[in-house]
């Protein structure tokens, strides 16, 4: 399904706080922080020229976040960045002077971090980022996972020394339990979704994503005309829409939000014109996007800067994984998890439908940008869908 953004705020400038969060200066600060992270290097930007020829567009570029900081997901940028920022701020309060990222591993800062515990709910990737950030600074992490999170994803988070807390129900149930338990224990919640009275930390998480976008913008040969980005609670989609609006101004690309049709809280919010919580029904294979209530900060940005909202089905996601694994002639093989290729899945769905293609203005001059947000974060599920183990696929590439 596809709908245009008809919200009365569509096209209005960003709120000042959101513009500051997603600014070019903010992206530069995140990039500087990244220079102090082990394993940091820009992720690949792949040109999918073969797929572009097949679909009748000028170009398709895919930013491959499966290589980010050894954590296999773009989420490595957000939660860890927020944890580091919060540790430096607390150290500044305790020491009575500003503390720079260059001092992160100093004994005084690590002594402050050792007394801090960071908690969050997760489908898998955000919790891994928070746990990795906590380990990096010498803090503790308590990660809340709902019943749909696979054992493999839980083990990947626990490997960073986090306390794992299982919660019955959905992602939204784990968010509520994380908020309750953290308040009870005096832990800091580092959530990638926001609610009334809780906006600053999710904004820091979103700011962490902007360095990925500045990397992409520097590497792209031309400004994209269309951007298809997947959404769960909407944090990544809002970061991309807002930062690209600031970066490109009047040349900004058309921005399309893509969601699973079984968990389309942003789509239904756009249709209603205000934030809504959608009912939980069948689970989706796009587990990292299985969210039923939008982030308020994300919706505030998307109501202004998203142009269209669409949904894709289970087979659309699976087919995109297989298409990236066995690419068009001349294109690189890409390992994309169930949620990782959803943005590209949205494009492929739209370009294969004459009505959608026309409504989105996709033609032979269109330049498409998408993000592979995750690799095979559950290798068993990946192999079951694609038919090849991810390691084997990369060996053959």
N, C-alpha and C positions, 0 to 999 in steps of 0.2 A: 504494500500500500504506500501511497505517496500523497502528502498534503503540503501545500505552501504555507509559509508563516504569515498568518493574518493578524497577529497580535498588534494592538495599537502602538506598542513600543518598537516594533520592527523598524530598523534603520536609524533609531535614535543613538546618540553617542553613549559610550559606556559610562557607567557611574564612575566618579573620580577614583574611588577606592579600587574598583576593578581595573581601571585604566592604569593605575600605579602598579598593581600586582602583575599585570600582563605586559608591562612596558618593555621597551628595548633595554633600558637601564637595568630592569629587573632580570632580564635574560642574561645580561652580561655578568651580573653578580652571581647567578646560578652557575654560569660557565666557569667563573673564577673558583667557586667552591669545588667544582668537579676536578679541578687540577690537583686537589688535595685528596682525591679518592683513588685507592688502588684500582688497577685495571681500567682506568678511564681512557677511552679514545672515542672519537666520533663513530657512530654506527653507519653502516653502508646506506647509500641512496642508490637503489637499483633502477636502471632504465629498462622498462618492459616493452621494448620496441616491437617485438613479435606480437605480443598481445594487443598493442596499440593498432597494428596493421589489421589483426583479426577483427577488432571491434570498430574500426573505422574512425579512429581519433588520431590527433597529431602525436600525442605522447602520453605515456603513463609512467610516473615515477613513484616508487615505493620506498619509504623509509623503514629500514628493517631493524626493529628494536629487540629482536631476539638475541642480539649481541650486546645488550646494554649492561655493562659493569658485572658481567658474569652471572646476572640474575635472570636473564632470559625474558625480560619484559621492560616496557617503558616505565612501569611503576617504580623501577629502581630509582628513578629521578625524583619522585615526589615525596614518598614517606620518609626516606633517608634524609633528604634535604630539610624537611620540616623538623625532624629530630635534631639534626645538627644546629639549625637556627635556634631552636628552643634551648639546647644545652648552652650555646654561646650567650644567649640572653640571660639565662639563670646564672651562669658564671659571672657575667658582668654585674648582676645585682649583688651576688655574694662577695665579689672582690672589689666592688665600688668603683669600677672603671670599665670602659668598653673593651670587649675581648674580640680579637680578630680570628678568622678561620685559620690563620697561620699558627695560632696558639692552641689548636684543638687537642693536640696530643701532649700538651704540657701537664706536669703533675697536678698543678692547681686546678686546671679545667677537668681533668679526669677524676679528681677527687669530688668535684661537684657532680659530675655525671654519674658516678657510682651510687649516689643517693637518689637517683631519679629512675622511675619506672614509666615506660610508655606503653599504652594499651590501644588496641584497635580491633575492629571487626574486619574480616576479609573473606573474599572468595578464593584467595590464594596469593596473588601477586603483590597487592598492597601490604599485606601482613609480612611477606618476605622482605619487602623494602624497609619497613619499620624495624623489623628484627635485625636486619643487616646494619641499619644505621645505629641502633642501640649497641650492637656488638662493637662497631667501629669506635664509638666514643666511650665505651666502658660502662654503659647504662644497662638496665634490665628491660625486658619486653614481655608483655602478656598479650597473647593474640587469641582472639575469639573467633572460632570457626563454626559455621552452621553444619547441619547434617549432610548437606549436599557436597561438601568439600572432600575430595578424594584423599585416601590415606597417603598417596604419593605426594600430594601438595602439602599436606600437614607435615610430613617428614621433612620436606624441603625447608619449611619455615623453622621447625624444631632444630634443624642442623645449625642454626645461628644462636642456639642457646635460649630461645624463647620458651616461656611457659605457655603451653597450649591448653586452651579452655574450650571444650565442646559445648555447643548450644543447640538445643532442639529447635527445628523450624527452618526459616529462610534467612537469607542475608539480613533482611530488615530486623528480624528477631535478634540476630547476633549484634547488630548495631545498638539496639536498645539495651541489651544485656551488658555490652561493653561500657556504655555510658553509665549505667547503674552501678556496676561493680567498680569502675575506676573512681567514681565519686565516693564510694564507700571506702576504698583503699587509699585514696589520696594520690592516685596515678594520673598522669596526663594522657588524655585521649588525643590520638593523632589520627583523625578520621579523614577520608577523602570525600565524605559527604557532609553537608551542613544542614543545620536546623535553626530555628529562632534562638538567637543569643549565642550561637556557636558558628562563627564564620571565619575568624582570622586564621586558624590552623588549616582548615581546608583550602583557604586561599594560598597559604604557603605551599601546600602540596601541589596546587595548580601551577604556582609560579615555578616549581621545580621542573615542570614539563616544558617550559619555554626554551630552555637551552637546546632541546631536541629540535624545536622549530627554527631556531636561529641557525643551527647546523644545516637543516634542510634548505632554508632560504638561501644560504651562502652557496650551496652545491647545485641548486636547481638552475638550469640554463636559462629559463624564462619563468615569469610569474605564472602560476597555474590559473586556469580559468574555472576549474571545478575541484572542490575538495570534498571527499566522502570520508567521514570519520565516525567510528562506532561509539556508542554511548551505553553506559550502565546507569550510574546516577547522573552522569553528564559532565564530570570534571574535566576529562581530557577534551571532549568536544568543545566545551566552553573555552578552555585554554587555547585551542587551535583557532577557533572562530575569533576570539578577542585579540590574540596576539597578531594574527594575520591581518585583521582589520587595522590595527595600529601600524603594522609594518608596511602594508601595501596601500593604505588609504583609498583613494578613489579607484585604484586598480585592483581592489580586493577581489579574490575569487568568489564564485558562488559556493555557498557552504551548505552541505547536505548531511544531516544527522542520520545515522543508520543504527537500528536496534533489532533484537530478536522479536519476532511477532508474539512470542510467549512471555515477554517481559518488556513491554514497550511503554515505560512510564513517561519518558520524554515525549513520545508521539502523542499519547493520550493527554498529557499536560498541554501540548500545543493545540490539540483539537478542542480542549475545554477552555483554554485561554488562561488557566491558572493551575498551580501545582496540584496534582491528584496522585493518590496511591492506587495502583492497579491491583486486581485480585491475583493471588498466586494460584496457578493451575498446574499444567504439566511443566516439568522442568525443561530447560533448554540445554542443548549441548554447548551453547555459548556461555559457559558457566561464569566467566569473568564479567559478563554483561547481565547476569540474572539479578536484576535489581527492580524493585517494585515501587519505589518512591524517589523522586528526583531531589538532587541537592539544590537548596534554595539559591545559593550563590551561582551555581551553574545555570539554573533556569533564568535568573536575572540577566545573565550575559546572553544566553541563547535566544531569549525572547527578542533581543535587540539585533543579534548578529548572525543567527542561523537563518537561512533562506527557505529551506525545505526539510521535511522530516519523513523518513520512510522506514519500513520494516522489511525484514527478510526471514525466510523460513529455515528450518533445520537442514534441508537438503541443499539450500543455497550456500550455507556455511560450509557443509561437508564438501560440496563440489568445488568451492574456492580453494580449500585446503589441498585437494587433489590436483587442481589446476596449477597451483603454485609449485607443488612437488614435482609435477611433470609438465614443465612449462612449454610455451610456444617456442618455435625454432629460434635459437639465438639468445633466448632469455635465460637468466640464471635460475637454478632451483632454489626455492625459498621454503624453509620450514616454518609454517604458520600454525599456531594452535587453533582450537575451535573458535575462540574469540578473535584471534590475531588477524585473520583475513576478512573480518566482517565488513570493514569499510570497502575493500575491493569487491566483496560479495554484493554490496549495495550498488556499486557501479555496474557490475556485470548484469545484475537484475534489471537495472534501469536501461542499460544500452540494448538489452535484448527485447525490450518492450517498446514498440514504436510510439505509443502514447506517452510513456514516461520520458523517453528520449527527447521527444519534441517539447514536452513541458519543461524539461531541464535545460533546453537549449544546447544539447550535445550534438556536435557536428564534426566535420573533418578537421576543423581548426582547434578543437578542444584539447586542452592540456590538463591531464588528470593527476591529482596528488592523493595518495593514500598512505596509511601507516600500518605495517605489520606490528601490532602491539605486543605480541608474545610469540615465543617459539613453542616447542612441545613441552609444556609445563606438566603434562601428564602423558608420559610416553606410551603407556599401554593404550590409552584412549586414542592417541594419535595414530598408532599403528593399526588399530581396529578400523579407523575411518579411512586412512590413506592406503593401507596395505603394505607399507614399508616402514621399518624402524627409522626414526629420524637420523641416527648416526649413519646408518647404511646409505640413506639418501644423500647425505653430505659427502660420503666417501665416493659416491658415483658421480657427483657433480664435477 
